[in-house]
Amino acid sequence: MTGVYNLRISNKQHRHGQVVKENVFEDGVVPIRWMAVAAFVTSLSLVVAALVDRRLPEPLDRSAPADRFIAEIAHEHLVNLTSIGPRVAGSYENEVLAVQMLVEAVKGIAAQASPHNRVDYDVFSASGAFSLTFLDGMSNVYRDVQSVAVRARGAGARPARARTALLLNCHFDTVPDSPGASDDGAGCAVALETLRALVAAPRPLRHDVVVLLNGAEENILQASHAFVTQHPWAKSVRAFINIEACGAGGREVLFQAGPHDPWIMEVYAGAVPHPFASSLAQELFESGLIPADTDFRIFRDYGDLSGVDLAWSSNGYVYHTRLDTASRVPPAALQRTGDNVLALTLGLLANERLELATERERQPVFFDVVGAFVIAARAPAAALAVVATLAVLALSLHLSADDAARQLYMSRRAWWRVVLRAARGAALAQLAGVAAALLPALLLHAAGARLAFYASPGLLVPLYALPALCGAWADARYAWRAAAPVRGWWEWRAWRDALALWAGVVLAAGALAGLRSAFLPLLWALPALAALPRCSPAAGAALHAALSALPALQSAYLALGSVDMFVPIMGRAGTAPLPADVMMSLVVSSLTLTTFSWMLPLVAAARRPAPLIYAGALVSALTVALVVLTPLGAPYSAERPQRVMLFHTRRTLHTPEPVVEDFYWLPELDANTPHSLDAHVGGMRDARASSADECARWLYCGAPYFLPVLSLVSRGHRLPAPGPPLAALRVRAELLPHESPDARTLALELEGPSHVVVILSPAAGAHVPWCSELKGAPQPGPRWGARRTYFIALHHARRPRPWRLRCTVRRAAGAAGAAAGGAWLQLSAAGHAMFGAGQRHERHARLLAALPASVAATGWGVDLHLLEL
């Protein structure tokens, strides 16, 4: 049979008083009101997801039973800790005041413990060194970092060496200028209150609990390394719970688990009362898209431990800013996290596998179903679910082909060609939707109205979500319709089968790649079940819609969480390869099109959907105009401020004729840096960006980086400073002969602030195989042209003593450069005064204080030295 196939089976039927023959074109069978209702109901899934996200338990007060988590007590710990102010590692506030406060809290917990349990504590300091692949890679050297370790045990328990323990970890140090309420004072408040509830219970603990209140996490994970590699209690730790934050308040998400012991995740699934967990979140975090890391890495890599990583992610605008105050961490959020941590702790302590050898198995696929419960499936069960789902998809497609052969008198192969054509149409429609969302993003970027969504995330809907839907629907309806091989309800059915086919393809590809996030395409296979029962077309469409409810709701739930996380990150995305508006248009359009993908069959078979599409496009166009022309496009507010870092720098170029420069350096943290400050900082309009010549001549562009983030923040801006900072670093460096003619020994002596950064770059063809403080090779960083780089962070938590480093610089035999009498090495050494009286000169402090409330600024003095040896 040739021509366009219709749903009509009889030769003639009447419709609207006209005779309709079998192979006559129809202008769609799905009324536009059905489309509107379907779109509205799908949009409501975002409302449901938002309600779930904001649902928090009622906080308990002291009238609750002693063995319950009591938010009132936890919040008191938080207020006491944050009232100290910023607690930078090495500062008096961190090393003395915070430690005193935590010790007093631990003593109070010990005094309230039931007769069945005992509490011991140890104020522990240690020195060490280790390497990390964090960001661009670094080596970390620390002296005398301090933590408070607490151990709870049942009375009359076996000797400590024969007992296993569960570790609860948090950190009480902060970045400069932040009270650190959520990151991570709240984590320590939860850990302390969990400990109190455990030891107050009228029964002995089956296994020990170790609480590590660590004092140097923001120094890039130093205190956790000190504990897990040197403290005697670490030897008995079998698993861990890490409590972190990249936001404030709201629900904590379990975003990392493992790497082994899948039973830990199974305990979480069965124990916690308020679950929020996703292996998709873990894969996103591990991909490097989120510029952060936690002590989870240290316990995993240096302790060979398995555990879970929990973090608050809501309101990421306050993360690492002055706004991270106790008032932004509601007691209800502490209650929710505390209920979960206490339940998980009790579940792990009660499990006999805490005493057994590590299960060297992959983590399960896990996700919570809209906050109601957690599904956790180990690899065999997950593989079986994939195979079963693919089998059901194959059966549904086979039955659909049978129906086409029976009712349309076409071969199954011909129907498959129709479905494949619809699958191609579906893919092109999604691409058209992404392209349509890119258009307003590019317009806003070109017009200078950048990051409007940052202060007003609701703008993401008309700016990017609506264009994505309009573009996808227009392509699905009109590009397909130009040469559609079937019409009417068979058109709807072909697109339904095409979506089922895509779900199967993506599921199979994800499973073969070992992606645990493949649970999402598995859920999207559910609508294919609508092909199994024999029913009328309208009933089939209704069943398809009903079966799409769960995957659409789950997708909306994940989409909302993703957007809540990524929008604040755009304020610290640095010099990303794509503009922030473009990145968010890609994220929002992809998430929107996934959530609404089930509607494509309705769209393809819709009757005159143009008014709906035009209305969406008009709303989007008007929003773009308002963002560009009115204050609606203001990117920042007092509650969602722009992040600014302003480093008062003295740079000394140790050339034959030394050059000394004083300037303020602003790393480019977002697309509006630095000219959003033109009206507030004199001379900012003339700020000079890092030039290509400067970056080619000097290591790390001759800038005072304090973290290895050159690939993330590749550009900064300089404006003259009227004088030097208070920070001072004395540097003495020389190259000494080595026993090998192809090597030299770098002798480096540094004396200055508690935080010092040394960056080494040997000549092309040379490398650094050994440094004394590391007792081995430093971690390689990004290439600088043909040269290697090494980023080494030095930190002293007590009164700083001089650093004396010896590093071997070795070149390949016959290498150019050094062999020809050139320099062996370029060296950058920077002393960062991150706290105390020397943190900022008065002029620097006045400059920061003059910035508006819509700016969250920080910065300190840096003494930077650049040398060639």
Residue pairs with C-beta under 8 A, 6 or more apart in sequence:
1 408
1 409
1 410
3 23
4 23
4 24
4 25
4 484
4 485
4 486
4 487
5 23
5 408
5 410
5 485
5 486
5 487
5 490
6 22
6 23
6 24
6 26
6 486
6 487
6 488
6 490
7 29
7 487
7 488
7 489
7 490
7 537
8 20
8 21
8 22
8 488
9 22
9 407
10 22
11 21
11 22
12 19
12 20
12 21
13 19
13 20
14 20
20 26
25 487
26 487
26 488
27 607
27 608
28 605
28 606
28 607
28 608
28 609
29 488
29 489
29 491
29 492
29 537
29 605
29 607
30 492
30 541
30 602
30 603
30 605
30 606
30 607
31 606
31 607
32 606
32 607
32 608
32 609
32 611
32 612
34 602
34 606
35 599
35 602
35 603
35 606
35 609
35 612
36 612
38 545
38 599
38 602
39 469
39 596
39 599
39 612
42 552
42 556
42 595
42 596
42 598
42 599
45 549
45 552
45 553
45 555
45 556
45 557
45 595
46 556
46 559
46 560
46 595
48 370
48 553
48 556
48 557
49 370
49 553
49 556
49 557
49 559
49 560
49 561
50 560
52 370
52 371
52 557
53 250
53 251
53 314
53 371
53 560
53 561
53 564
54 250
55 371
56 250
56 251
56 330
56 332
56 333
56 335
56 336
57 274
57 332
57 335
57 336
57 339
58 332
58 335
59 71
59 72
59 75
59 330
59 331
59 332
59 334
59 335
60 68
60 69
60 70
60 71
60 72
60 335
61 70
61 71
61 72
62 70
62 72
62 73
64 70
66 112
66 197
66 200
66 201
67 197
67 198
67 200
67 201
67 202
68 197
68 342
69 190
69 193
69 194
69 197
69 335
69 338
69 339
69 341
69 342
70 193
70 197
70 338
71 193
71 331
71 332
71 334
71 335
71 338
72 331
73 193
73 196
74 186
74 189
74 190
74 192
74 193
74 331
74 334
74 335
74 338
75 189
75 326
75 329
75 331
75 334
77 105
77 188
77 189
77 192
77 193
78 181
78 185
78 186
78 189
78 326
78 329
78 334
79 326
80 101
80 105
81 87
81 98
81 101
81 102
81 172
81 185
81 188
81 189
82 179
82 180
82 181
82 185
82 325
82 326
84 93
84 97
84 98
84 101
85 93
85 179
86 93
86 174
86 175
86 176
86 177
86 178
86 179
86 180
86 835
87 93
87 94
87 97
87 98
87 172
87 173
87 174
87 180
88 94
88 173
88 174
88 175
88 176
88 218
88 834
88 835
89 95
89 145
89 173
89 215
89 216
89 218
89 219
89 222
89 223
89 754
89 795
89 797
90 754
90 755
90 795
90 796
90 797
90 798
90 834
90 835
91 834
91 835
91 836
92 836
93 835
94 146
94 172
94 173
94 174
94 215
95 146
95 215
95 797
95 798
98 172
98 173
98 215
99 123
99 146
99 148
99 215
102 148
102 172
102 188
102 192
102 213
103 121
103 123
103 148
105 192
106 119
106 121
106 148
106 150
106 192
106 195
107 121
109 119
109 150
109 192
109 195
109 196
109 199
110 118
110 119
110 121
110 199
112 196
112 199
112 200
113 119
113 152
113 199
113 200
114 199
114 200
114 201
114 202
114 203
115 155
116 154
116 155
116 201
116 202
116 203
116 204
116 205
117 152
117 153
117 154
117 155
117 198
117 199
117 201
117 204
117 205
118 152
118 153
118 154
118 155
118 199
119 150
119 151
119 152
119 195
119 199
120 150
120 151
120 153
121 148
121 149
121 150
121 151
122 148
122 149
122 150
122 151
122 231
122 233
123 146
123 147
123 148
124 146
124 147
124 148
124 149
124 226
124 227
124 231
125 144
125 145
125 146
125 147
125 226
125 797
125 798
126 144
126 145
126 226
126 227
126 230
126 231
127 142
127 143
127 144
127 145
127 226
128 141
128 142
128 222
128 225
128 226
128 229
128 230
129 139
129 140
129 141
129 142
129 773
129 774
129 775
130 139
130 140
130 225
130 229
130 302
131 137
131 138
131 139
131 140
131 774
131 778
131 779
132 138
132 139
132 140
132 220
132 221
132 293
132 297
132 779
133 779
134 220
134 221
134 293
134 297
134 708
135 291
135 707
135 708
135 709
135 711
135 712
136 708
136 709
136 710
136 711
136 712
136 781
136 782
136 791
137 708
137 779
137 780
137 781
137 782
137 791
138 220
138 707
138 708
138 779
138 781
138 791
138 792
138 793
139 771
139 774
139 778
139 779
139 790
139 791
139 792
139 793
140 219
140 220
140 221
140 222
140 225
140 793
140 795
141 773
141 774
141 792
141 793
141 794
141 795
142 216
142 219
142 222
142 225
142 226
142 794
142 795
142 796
142 797
143 795
143 796
143 797
143 798
143 801
144 796
144 797
144 798
145 215
145 216
145 219
145 222
145 223
145 226
145 795
145 797
146 215
146 216
146 223
146 797
147 212
147 213
147 214
147 215
147 216
147 223
147 226
147 227
148 212
148 213
148 215
149 210
149 211
149 212
149 213
149 227
149 231
149 233
150 195
150 210
150 211
150 212
150 213
151 165
151 208
151 209
151 210
151 211
151 233
152 195
152 198
152 199
152 205
152 208
152 209
152 210
152 211
153 160
153 163
153 205
153 208
153 209
154 204
154 205
154 206
154 208
155 204
156 204
157 163
157 204
157 205
157 208
160 208
160 233
160 236
161 235
161 236
163 207
163 208
163 236
164 207
164 208
164 236
164 237
164 238
164 354
164 355
165 207
165 208
165 209
165 210
165 233
165 236
165 237
165 238
166 207
166 208
166 209
166 210
166 237
166 238
166 239
166 240
166 241
166 345
166 348
166 349
166 354
167 209
167 210
167 211
167 212
167 234
167 237
167 239
167 240
167 241
167 299
167 305
167 307
168 191
168 194
168 195
168 209
168 210
168 211
168 212
168 240
168 241
168 243
168 341
168 345
169 191
169 211
169 212
169 214
169 224
169 240
169 241
169 242
169 243
169 295
169 299
170 184
170 187
170 188
170 190
170 191
170 212
170 213
170 214
170 242
170 243
170 244
171 184
171 187
171 188
171 213
171 214
171 215
171 216
171 217
171 218
171 223
171 224
171 295
172 180
172 184
172 185
172 188
172 213
172 214
172 215
173 180
173 214
173 215
173 216
173 217
173 218
173 219
173 223
174 180
174 183
174 185
174 218
175 218
175 320
175 858
176 834
176 835
176 839
176 858
176 860
177 321
177 322
177 858
178 320
178 321
178 322
178 324
178 858
179 185
179 322
179 324
179 325
179 326
180 324
181 248
181 324
181 325
181 326
181 327
181 328
181 329
182 245
182 247
182 248
182 249
182 312
182 318
182 319
182 324
182 328
182 329
183 244
183 245
183 246
183 319
183 320
183 324
184 217
184 243
184 244
184 245
185 326
185 329
186 243
186 245
186 248
186 312
186 329
186 333
186 334
186 337
187 243
187 244
187 245
188 213
188 243
189 334
190 243
190 334
190 337
190 338
190 341
191 211
191 213
191 243
191 341
192 211
192 213
193 334
193 338
194 211
194 338
194 341
194 342
194 345
195 209
195 211
197 342
198 205
198 209
198 342
198 345
198 346
199 205
205 349
206 349
206 350
207 238
207 349
207 354
207 355
208 236
209 345
209 349
210 233
210 234
210 236
210 237
212 223
212 224
212 227
214 223
214 224
214 227
214 295
215 223
215 797
216 222
216 223
216 226
216 795
216 797
217 223
217 224
217 294
217 295
219 755
219 793
219 795
220 293
220 707
220 793
221 293
221 294
221 295
221 297
221 298
222 795
224 295
224 298
224 299
225 298
225 302
227 234
228 234
228 237
228 298
228 299
228 302
228 303
228 305
229 302
229 303
234 303
237 303
237 305
238 305
238 354
238 355
239 261
239 264
239 305
239 306
239 307
239 348
239 354
240 299
240 303
240 305
240 306
240 307
240 308
241 307
241 308
241 310
241 341
241 344
241 345
241 348
242 294
242 295
242 296
242 299
242 307
242 308
242 309
242 310
243 252
243 310
243 311
243 337
243 341
244 294
244 295
244 309
244 310
244 311
244 312
245 311
245 312
245 313
245 319
246 290
246 292
246 311
246 312
246 313
246 316
246 319
246 565
247 311
247 312
247 313
247 314
247 315
247 316
247 317
247 318
247 319
247 565
247 568
248 312
248 314
248 315
248 318
248 319
248 324
248 328
248 329
249 312
249 314
249 315
249 328
249 329
249 330
249 333
250 312
250 313
250 314
250 315
250 333
251 274
251 276
251 312
251 314
251 333
251 336
251 371
252 276
252 310
252 311
252 312
252 313
252 333
252 336
252 337
252 340
253 276
253 277
253 278
253 281
253 310
253 311
253 312
253 313
253 561
254 268
254 275
254 276
254 277
254 278
254 281
254 308
254 309
254 310
255 277
255 278
255 281
255 282
255 285
255 309
255 310
255 311
255 313
256 282
256 285
256 286
256 294
256 296
256 308
256 309
257 264
257 265
257 268
257 277
257 279
257 282
257 306
257 307
257 308
257 309
257 363
257 366
258 265
258 300
258 306
258 362
258 363
259 300
259 306
259 363
260 306
260 358
260 359
260 360
260 361
260 363
261 306
261 353
261 358
261 359
261 361
262 359
262 361
262 362
262 363
262 364
262 376
262 378
263 351
263 353
263 359
264 306
264 307
264 308
264 348
265 277
265 308
265 363
265 364
265 366
265 376
266 364
266 376
267 344
267 347
267 348
267 351
268 275
268 277
268 308
268 344
268 347
268 366
268 374
268 376
269 275
269 277
269 366
269 373
269 374
269 375
269 376
270 347
271 343
271 344
271 346
271 347
272 339
272 340
272 343
272 344
272 374
273 339
273 340
273 343
274 336
274 339
274 340
274 371
275 340
275 368
275 371
275 372
275 373
275 374
276 368
276 371
277 366
277 367
277 368
277 374
278 366
278 367
278 368
278 517
278 558
278 561
279 363
279 364
279 365
279 366
279 367
279 516
279 517
279 519
280 367
280 516
280 517
280 519
280 520
280 558
281 561
282 363
282 516
283 515
283 516
283 517
284 290
284 562
285 292
290 565
290 569
291 569
291 572
291 573
291 574
291 709
291 712
294 309
294 311
296 307
296 309
299 305
299 307
300 306
300 307
304 358
306 358
308 344
310 337
310 340
310 341
312 333
312 337
313 561
313 564
313 565
314 564
315 328
315 568
316 564
316 565
316 567
316 568
316 569
317 323
317 568
317 571
317 639
317 640
317 641
318 324
318 325
318 328
319 568
321 641
321 643
321 856
321 858
322 856
322 858
323 639
323 641
323 856
348 354
353 359
361 378
361 379
362 378
362 379
363 516
364 376
364 377
364 378
364 379
364 381
364 382
364 516
365 375
365 376
365 377
365 382
365 516
365 518
365 519
366 374
366 375
366 376
366 377
366 516
367 374
367 375
367 519
367 554
368 374
368 375
369 375
369 550
369 554
370 553
370 554
370 557
371 557
375 519
377 385
382 511
382 516
383 511
385 522
386 507
386 508
386 511
386 518
386 522
389 504
389 507
389 522
389 525
390 504
390 507
390 508
392 525
392 528
392 529
393 500
393 501
393 503
393 504
393 525
393 528
394 504
395 532
396 497
396 500
396 528
396 529
396 530
396 531
396 532
397 419
397 497
397 500
397 501
397 528
397 531
399 531
399 532
400 415
400 419
400 493
400 496
400 497
400 531
401 412
401 415
401 416
401 419
402 412
403 493
403 534
404 410
404 412
404 414
404 415
404 418
404 490
404 493
405 411
405 412
405 415
408 415
408 486
408 490
415 494
417 485
418 485
418 486
418 494
419 494
419 497
419 498
419 501
420 498
420 501
421 485
421 494
422 480
422 494
422 495
422 497
422 498
422 604
423 498
423 501
423 502
425 475
425 476
425 479
425 480
425 495
425 498
425 604
426 476
426 495
426 498
426 499
426 502
426 597
426 600
427 502
428 475
428 479
429 472
429 473
429 475
429 476
429 479
429 480
429 600
430 472
430 593
430 597
432 471
432 472
432 474
432 475
432 479
433 467
433 468
433 469
433 470
433 471
433 472
433 473
433 475
433 589
433 592
433 593
434 468
434 471
434 585
434 586
434 589
434 590
434 593
435 471
436 467
436 468
436 470
436 471
436 472
436 589
437 464
437 465
437 467
437 468
437 471
437 585
437 586
437 588
437 589
438 582
438 585
438 586
438 589
439 467
440 463
440 464
440 467
440 585
440 620
440 623
440 624
441 463
441 464
441 579
441 581
441 582
441 584
441 585
442 581
442 582
443 624
443 628
444 450
444 452
444 463
444 581
444 624
444 627
444 628
444 633
445 579
445 581
445 582
445 671
447 628
449 627
449 628
449 633
450 579
450 580
450 581
450 635
450 671
450 672
451 570
451 571
451 580
451 581
451 635
451 636
451 670
451 671
451 672
452 459
452 463
452 581
452 627
452 632
452 633
452 634
452 635
453 459
453 460
453 463
453 567
453 570
453 581
453 584
454 567
454 568
454 570
454 571
454 580
454 635
454 636
454 640
455 634
455 635
455 636
455 637
455 640
456 632
457 563
457 564
457 567
459 623
459 627
459 632
460 563
460 567
460 584
460 588
462 619
462 620
462 622
462 623
463 585
463 620
463 623
463 624
463 627
464 584
464 585
464 588
464 589
464 592
465 588
465 589
465 592
466 616
466 617
466 619
466 620
467 589
467 616
467 617
467 620
468 588
468 589
468 592
468 593
469 592
469 593
469 596
469 616
470 613
470 616
470 617
470 620
472 593
472 596
472 600
472 603
473 603
473 609
473 612
473 613
474 613
476 495
476 600
476 603
476 604
477 603
477 604
477 606
477 609
477 613
480 604
481 604
484 491
484 604
485 494
486 494
487 605
488 605
489 537
489 541
489 605
491 601
491 604
491 605
492 537
492 541
492 601
492 602
492 604
492 605
493 537
493 540
493 601
494 601
494 604
495 600
495 601
495 604
495 605
496 527
496 528
496 530
496 531
496 544
496 601
497 528
497 531
499 524
499 527
499 528
499 597
499 598
499 600
499 601
500 525
500 527
500 528
500 531
503 521
503 522
503 524
503 525
503 528
504 521
504 525
506 518
506 521
506 524
507 518
507 521
507 522
507 525
510 517
510 518
510 521
511 518
520 551
520 554
520 555
520 558
520 594
523 550
523 551
523 554
523 555
524 551
524 555
524 597
524 598
526 547
526 548
526 550
526 551
527 544
527 547
527 548
527 551
527 598
529 543
529 547
530 540
530 543
530 544
530 547
531 540
533 543
535 543
541 601
541 602
544 598
544 601
545 598
548 598
551 598
552 595
552 596
552 598
555 591
555 594
555 595
556 595
558 591
559 591
559 592
559 594
559 595
562 587
562 591
563 587
563 588
563 591
566 583
566 584
566 587
567 584
568 640
570 580
570 583
570 584
570 670
571 640
571 642
571 643
571 669
571 670
572 643
572 669
572 670
573 580
573 583
573 669
573 670
573 712
574 667
574 668
574 669
574 670
574 709
574 712
574 713
574 714
575 668
575 712
575 713
575 714
575 715
576 583
576 712
578 586
579 671
580 670
580 671
581 671
603 609
626 632
626 633
627 633
635 642
635 672
635 676
636 642
636 676
636 854
636 855
637 854
638 853
638 854
641 853
641 854
641 855
641 856
642 670
642 672
642 673
642 676
642 854
642 855
642 856
643 669
643 670
643 856
644 666
644 669
644 673
644 677
644 851
644 855
644 856
644 857
644 858
644 859
645 666
645 667
645 669
645 857
645 858
645 859
646 664
646 665
646 666
646 844
646 847
646 848
646 857
646 858
646 859
647 664
647 665
647 666
647 667
647 704
647 859
647 860
647 861
647 862
648 662
648 664
648 721
648 725
648 727
648 840
648 841
648 844
648 859
648 860
648 861
648 862
649 661
649 662
649 663
649 664
649 665
649 704
649 721
649 725
649 861
649 862
649 863
649 864
650 660
650 661
650 662
650 724
650 725
650 727
650 862
650 863
650 864
651 660
651 661
651 662
651 663
651 702
651 704
651 864
651 865
651 866
652 658
652 659
652 660
652 863
652 864
652 865
652 866
653 659
653 660
653 661
653 698
653 702
653 866
654 865
654 866
654 867
654 868
655 868
662 720
662 721
662 722
662 723
662 724
662 725
663 718
663 719
663 720
663 721
664 718
664 719
664 720
664 721
664 844
664 847
664 859
665 703
665 704
665 716
665 717
665 718
665 862
666 673
666 674
666 687
666 716
666 717
666 718
666 719
667 673
667 703
667 705
667 713
667 715
667 716
668 674
668 689
668 713
668 715
668 716
668 717
669 713
673 717
674 684
674 687
674 717
675 684
675 685
675 687
677 684
677 851
677 855
678 684
678 685
680 850
680 851
680 852
680 855
681 719
681 847
681 850
681 851
683 719
683 720
684 719
686 719
687 717
687 718
687 719
688 717
688 718
688 719
689 715
689 716
689 717
689 718
690 701
690 702
690 703
690 714
690 715
690 716
690 717
690 718
694 701
694 702
695 701
695 702
696 785
698 826
698 828
698 866
699 759
699 761
699 784
699 789
699 826
699 827
699 828
699 866
700 710
700 759
700 784
700 789
700 828
701 710
701 714
701 715
701 716
702 828
702 864
702 866
703 716
704 757
704 830
704 832
704 862
704 864
705 713
705 757
705 759
705 791
705 830
706 755
706 757
706 793
706 830
706 832
706 862
708 781
708 791
710 781
710 782
711 782
721 843
721 844
722 843
723 841
723 843
724 841
725 833
725 840
725 841
725 844
725 860
725 861
725 862
725 863
726 833
726 837
726 838
726 839
726 840
726 841
726 861
727 752
727 753
727 831
727 832
727 833
727 838
727 860
727 861
727 862
727 863
728 752
728 831
728 863
729 750
729 751
729 752
729 753
729 756
729 829
729 830
729 831
729 863
729 864
729 865
730 749
730 750
730 751
730 752
731 748
731 749
731 750
731 829
731 865
731 867
732 748
732 749
732 750
733 746
733 747
733 748
733 749
733 827
733 829
733 867
733 869
734 746
734 747
734 869
735 744
735 745
735 746
735 747
735 809
735 824
735 825
735 869
736 744
736 745
736 746
736 747
737 744
737 745
738 744
738 745
738 808
740 810
742 810
742 811
742 812
742 813
742 815
743 808
743 809
743 810
743 811
744 808
744 809
744 818
744 824
744 825
745 806
745 807
745 808
745 809
746 760
746 805
746 806
746 807
746 808
746 809
746 825
746 827
746 869
747 804
747 805
747 806
748 758
748 803
748 804
748 805
748 806
748 807
748 827
748 829
749 802
749 803
749 804
749 805
750 756
750 758
750 794
750 802
750 803
750 805
750 829
750 831
751 800
751 802
751 803
752 800
752 831
752 863
753 800
753 831
753 832
753 833
753 834
753 838
754 795
754 796
754 797
754 800
754 834
754 835
755 793
755 794
755 795
755 831
755 832
755 833
755 834
756 793
756 794
756 795
756 803
756 829
756 830
756 831
756 832
757 791
757 792
757 793
757 794
757 828
757 829
757 830
757 832
758 792
758 794
758 805
758 827
758 828
758 829
758 830
759 781
759 789
759 790
759 791
759 792
759 827
759 828
759 829
760 768
760 778
760 789
760 790
760 792
760 807
760 809
760 825
760 826
760 827
761 784
761 787
761 788
761 789
761 790
761 825
761 826
761 827
762 768
762 787
762 788
762 809
762 811
762 824
762 825
763 787
763 811
763 815
763 817
763 818
763 822
763 823
763 824
763 825
764 785
764 786
764 787
764 815
764 816
764 817
765 786
765 811
765 812
765 815
765 816
765 817
766 787
766 788
766 809
766 810
766 811
766 812
766 815
766 817
766 818
766 824
766 825
767 780
767 788
767 809
767 810
767 811
768 777
768 778
768 788
768 790
768 807
768 808
768 809
768 810
769 777
769 808
769 810
770 776
770 777
770 807
770 808
771 777
771 778
771 792
771 805
771 806
771 807
771 808
772 804
772 805
772 806
772 807
773 792
773 794
773 803
773 805
774 792
778 790
778 791
778 792
778 807
779 790
779 791
780 788
780 789
780 790
781 788
781 789
781 790
781 791
782 789
783 789
787 826
792 805
794 803
809 824
809 825
811 817
811 818
811 819
811 824
816 822
817 823
817 824
818 824
823 868
823 869
824 869
825 868
825 869
826 866
826 867
826 868
826 869
827 865
827 866
827 867
827 868
827 869
828 864
828 865
828 866
828 867
829 864
829 865
829 867
830 862
830 863
830 864
830 865
831 862
831 863
832 860
832 861
832 862
833 839
833 840
833 860
833 861
833 862
834 860
835 860
838 861
839 860
839 861
840 848
840 859
840 860
840 861
841 861
844 859
844 861
848 857
848 858
848 859
851 857
